[in-house]
């Protein structure tokens, strides 16, 4: 029995398998999963950077004496819950 080296499944063996999709199916699934993971990671980093920027601004207000310690802690708690 001869196995073809055609990647499109025109012979008995294709790229990583014997069905019509072969390895291309797995490759497409892998790309989709990696894209989703990358989008989730980018989204969480954006949220963290926005929270850090807000807390830094809040610290500056507290250090300058524009807000009290109680107000600082209250606002910080609200920012951290988001």
Secondary structure as GFF3:
##gff-version 3
##sequence-region A 1 82
A	DSSP	alpha_helix	23	63	.	.	.	ID=ss1
A	DSSP	alpha_helix	69	81	.	.	.	ID=ss2
###
